[in-house]
């Protein structure tokens, strides 16, 4: 789950107390309609992590779905860590001719997270593509992609409703995601790269605004962790996701005015 970066002095977890408390998010900035030529777009920033999330609508379904007897609409995602995102340039996966396993994993996570909060039948015979392009990586790019991807999706669907292509918004709930972990024996919320690098336990949590879990991804990097530590991390994650849902609400109000 660790991301590449060029930031120096990786063992900086002891500095968090001076920057923010263990249960605090990094500064989160969300810019709606970042790519005006698209149906829905968001620039989402968690500290030094920046991701452009774009929703594009195709008036057709994937070929494999056309054979389904009770077919529905579909949402899928593509994720890319741009060559310069970590500071030292990396070759594009398309140039290498192979998509990395990590990329596949994140794309599937984003798609599953968004499909969990939408009535796909009401979407009709349409495919929504969610493109998440990381332009700067400092930890938490997959969770930022889920949180921003939801808003890009909302914007695109809002425009379909406004044009009366859809009768009503097919989204049933909001969804956001955040990282938690244990660093130096302490549970922390929203790890940046230096903390992620030093983490003994690393979790990514996807939740609805009803405090329901959609996905938990976690592992012990060095040693096992207790049920009590797990509960503490999930409590932190729930707090972080609630705050993100509040931010999403404020952006949705802006989107509704577009």
C-alpha positions as CSV (number, residue, x, y, z in Angstrom):
1,X,0.0,0.0,0.0
2,X,3.0,2.2,0.2
3,X,3.3,4.9,-2.6
4,X,6.5,6.2,-4.2
5,X,7.6,9.7,-3.4
6,X,10.7,11.8,-3.5
7,X,10.1,13.4,-0.1
8,X,13.2,13.1,2.2
9,X,13.4,12.3,5.9
10,X,10.8,9.5,5.8
11,X,10.8,8.9,9.5
12,X,8.8,12.0,10.4
13,X,5.9,10.5,12.4
14,X,7.2,12.1,15.6
15,X,6.5,15.5,14.0
16,X,2.8,14.9,13.7
17,X,2.0,16.3,17.1
18,X,3.3,19.7,16.0
19,X,1.3,19.6,12.8
20,X,-2.0,17.9,13.7
21,X,-3.5,15.6,16.3
22,X,-3.6,11.8,15.8
23,X,-7.4,12.0,15.0
24,X,-7.1,14.9,12.5
25,X,-7.4,14.9,8.8
26,X,-4.8,16.7,6.7
27,X,-6.1,19.9,5.2
28,X,-8.7,18.8,2.6
29,X,-9.5,21.1,-0.4
30,X,-12.0,20.2,-3.1
31,X,-12.4,22.1,-6.3
32,X,-15.6,21.2,-8.3
33,X,-15.8,21.4,-12.1
34,X,-12.0,21.3,-12.4
35,X,-12.2,20.1,-16.0
36,X,-15.2,22.0,-17.4
37,X,-15.3,20.0,-20.6
38,X,-16.4,16.9,-18.8
39,X,-19.7,15.8,-17.3
40,X,-18.3,15.8,-13.8
41,X,-14.9,16.6,-12.4
42,X,-13.2,17.3,-9.1
43,X,-9.7,18.2,-7.9
44,X,-9.3,16.7,-4.4
45,X,-6.3,17.5,-2.2
46,X,-5.4,15.8,1.1
47,X,-2.3,17.8,2.2
48,X,0.3,17.2,-0.5
49,X,-1.7,14.5,-2.2
50,X,-3.7,15.8,-5.3
51,X,-6.0,13.7,-7.5
52,X,-8.1,14.8,-10.5
53,X,-11.3,12.7,-10.6
54,X,-13.4,12.8,-13.7
55,X,-16.8,11.1,-14.5
56,X,-17.6,10.5,-18.2
57,X,-20.9,9.0,-19.4
58,X,-21.2,6.6,-22.3
59,X,-24.6,5.8,-23.7
60,X,-23.8,2.1,-23.9
61,X,-22.9,-0.8,-21.8
62,X,-19.8,-3.0,-21.9
63,X,-20.2,-5.8,-24.4
64,X,-20.2,-8.5,-21.7
65,X,-23.2,-6.8,-20.0
66,X,-25.3,-6.8,-23.2
67,X,-25.8,-10.5,-22.9
68,X,-27.2,-10.2,-19.4
69,X,-31.0,-11.0,-19.1
70,X,-31.6,-8.4,-16.4
71,X,-29.0,-5.9,-17.3
72,X,-28.4,-2.6,-15.5
73,X,-26.2,0.4,-15.9
74,X,-22.5,0.1,-14.9
75,X,-19.8,2.1,-13.2
76,X,-16.1,1.4,-13.6
77,X,-12.9,3.2,-12.8
78,X,-9.4,3.8,-14.1
79,X,-6.6,5.0,-11.9
80,X,-3.2,6.4,-12.8
81,X,-0.2,7.6,-10.9
82,X,1.2,10.1,-13.3
83,X,5.0,9.9,-14.1
84,X,5.9,12.9,-12.0
85,X,3.5,12.4,-9.1
86,X,6.2,11.0,-6.8
87,X,8.9,13.5,-7.7
88,X,11.2,11.1,-9.5
89,X,9.8,10.3,-12.9
90,X,8.4,6.8,-13.5
91,X,7.5,5.4,-16.9
92,X,3.8,5.3,-17.7
93,X,2.3,1.8,-17.4
94,X,0.8,2.2,-20.9
95,X,4.3,2.7,-22.2
96,X,5.5,-0.4,-20.3
97,X,2.6,-2.4,-21.9
98,X,1.4,-3.8,-18.6
99,X,-0.9,-2.5,-15.9
100,X,0.5,-3.1,-12.5
101,X,-1.3,-5.3,-10.0
102,X,-1.6,-2.4,-7.6
103,X,-3.3,-0.3,-10.2
104,X,-5.8,-3.0,-10.9
105,X,-6.5,-3.4,-7.2
106,X,-7.2,0.4,-6.8
107,X,-9.4,0.6,-9.9
108,X,-11.5,-2.3,-8.6
109,X,-11.8,-0.6,-5.2
110,X,-13.0,2.6,-6.6
111,X,-15.5,0.9,-8.8
112,X,-16.9,-1.4,-6.0
113,X,-17.2,1.6,-3.7
114,X,-19.3,3.7,-6.1
115,X,-21.4,0.8,-7.3
116,X,-22.4,0.1,-3.6
117,X,-24.2,3.4,-3.3
118,X,-26.1,3.6,-6.6
119,X,-29.2,2.0,-8.0
120,X,-27.7,0.7,-11.3
121,X,-31.1,-0.1,-12.7
122,X,-32.1,3.5,-12.6
123,X,-28.9,4.4,-14.4
124,X,-30.3,2.7,-17.5
125,X,-28.1,1.4,-20.4
126,X,-25.2,3.6,-19.6
127,X,-21.6,3.3,-18.4
128,X,-20.0,5.8,-16.2
129,X,-16.2,5.9,-16.3
130,X,-14.4,7.3,-13.3
131,X,-10.9,8.4,-14.1
132,X,-8.6,9.2,-11.2
133,X,-5.3,10.7,-12.1
134,X,-2.8,11.3,-9.3
135,X,-0.8,14.4,-10.0
136,X,1.0,14.4,-6.7
137,X,1.3,11.5,-4.3
138,X,2.0,11.9,-0.5
139,X,0.0,8.9,0.8
140,X,-3.8,8.1,0.6
141,X,-4.2,8.4,-3.2
142,X,-6.7,5.5,-3.3
143,X,-8.9,6.9,-0.5
144,X,-8.8,10.4,-2.1
145,X,-9.8,8.8,-5.4
146,X,-12.9,7.2,-3.8
147,X,-13.9,10.4,-2.0
148,X,-13.4,12.6,-5.0
149,X,-14.7,10.0,-7.4
150,X,-18.0,10.0,-5.6
151,X,-18.3,13.8,-6.1
152,X,-17.4,13.6,-9.8
153,X,-20.1,10.9,-10.2
154,X,-22.6,13.0,-8.4
155,X,-21.9,16.0,-10.6
156,X,-22.3,13.9,-13.8
157,X,-25.6,12.4,-12.6
158,X,-26.9,15.7,-11.4
159,X,-26.4,17.1,-15.0
160,X,-28.3,14.1,-16.4
161,X,-31.2,14.8,-14.0
162,X,-31.1,18.5,-14.8
163,X,-31.4,17.7,-18.5
164,X,-34.2,15.2,-17.7
165,X,-32.3,12.3,-19.1
166,X,-32.7,10.7,-15.7
167,X,-35.9,11.1,-13.7
168,X,-34.1,11.4,-10.3
169,X,-30.7,11.0,-8.7
170,X,-30.0,7.2,-8.6
171,X,-27.4,7.6,-5.7
172,X,-28.7,6.3,-2.4
173,X,-25.9,7.3,-0.1
174,X,-22.6,9.2,0.1
175,X,-19.3,7.3,0.2
176,X,-15.9,8.4,1.4
177,X,-12.7,6.6,2.3
178,X,-9.7,7.3,4.6
179,X,-6.5,5.6,5.7
180,X,-5.7,4.7,9.3
181,X,-2.7,3.0,10.8
182,X,-0.5,2.4,13.8
183,X,2.8,4.3,13.9
184,X,5.1,4.0,16.9
185,X,2.4,2.1,18.7
186,X,-0.2,4.8,18.2
187,X,-3.3,4.8,16.0
188,X,-3.3,7.7,13.5
189,X,-5.8,9.0,11.0
190,X,-5.1,9.9,7.4
191,X,-1.5,8.8,7.0
192,X,0.8,10.9,4.8
193,X,3.7,9.1,3.1
194,X,6.2,9.4,5.9
195,X,3.7,7.9,8.3
196,X,2.6,5.2,5.9
197,X,6.3,4.2,5.3
198,X,6.8,3.8,9.1
199,X,3.5,2.2,9.8
200,X,3.3,-1.0,11.8
201,X,-0.3,-1.5,10.6
202,X,-1.9,0.1,7.5
203,X,-5.7,0.2,6.8
204,X,-7.9,1.8,4.2
205,X,-11.6,2.1,5.1
206,X,-14.5,2.9,2.8
207,X,-17.8,4.0,4.5
208,X,-21.2,5.4,3.7
209,X,-22.7,8.4,5.4
210,X,-24.8,5.8,7.4
211,X,-21.6,4.6,9.0
212,X,-21.8,1.3,7.1
213,X,-18.6,-0.3,5.8
214,X,-18.1,-1.0,2.1
215,X,-14.6,-2.2,2.3
216,X,-11.7,-2.7,4.7
217,X,-8.2,-3.2,3.4
218,X,-5.6,-3.7,6.1
219,X,-2.5,-5.6,7.1
220,X,0.2,-5.7,9.7
221,X,3.5,-4.7,8.2
222,X,5.7,-5.8,11.1
223,X,3.8,-7.5,14.0
224,X,0.2,-8.5,14.8
225,X,-2.3,-6.1,16.2
226,X,-5.0,-6.6,18.8
227,X,-8.8,-6.4,18.5
228,X,-8.6,-3.3,20.7
229,X,-6.2,-1.6,18.3
230,X,-8.5,-2.6,15.4
231,X,-11.5,-1.0,17.2
232,X,-9.5,2.2,17.8
233,X,-8.5,2.4,14.1
234,X,-12.1,1.9,13.0
235,X,-13.3,4.6,15.4
236,X,-10.7,7.0,13.9
237,X,-11.8,6.0,10.4
238,X,-15.5,6.6,11.1
239,X,-14.6,10.0,12.5
240,X,-12.6,10.9,9.4
241,X,-15.3,9.7,7.0
242,X,-18.0,11.7,8.8
243,X,-15.9,14.8,8.4
244,X,-15.4,14.0,4.7
245,X,-19.2,13.5,4.3
246,X,-19.7,16.9,5.7
247,X,-17.3,18.3,3.2
248,X,-19.0,16.4,0.4
249,X,-22.3,18.0,1.5
250,X,-20.9,21.5,1.0
251,X,-19.6,20.6,-2.4
252,X,-22.9,19.0,-3.4
253,X,-24.6,22.3,-2.6
254,X,-22.1,24.0,-5.0
255,X,-22.8,21.4,-7.7
256,X,-26.6,21.8,-7.3
257,X,-26.1,25.5,-8.2
258,X,-24.2,24.8,-11.4
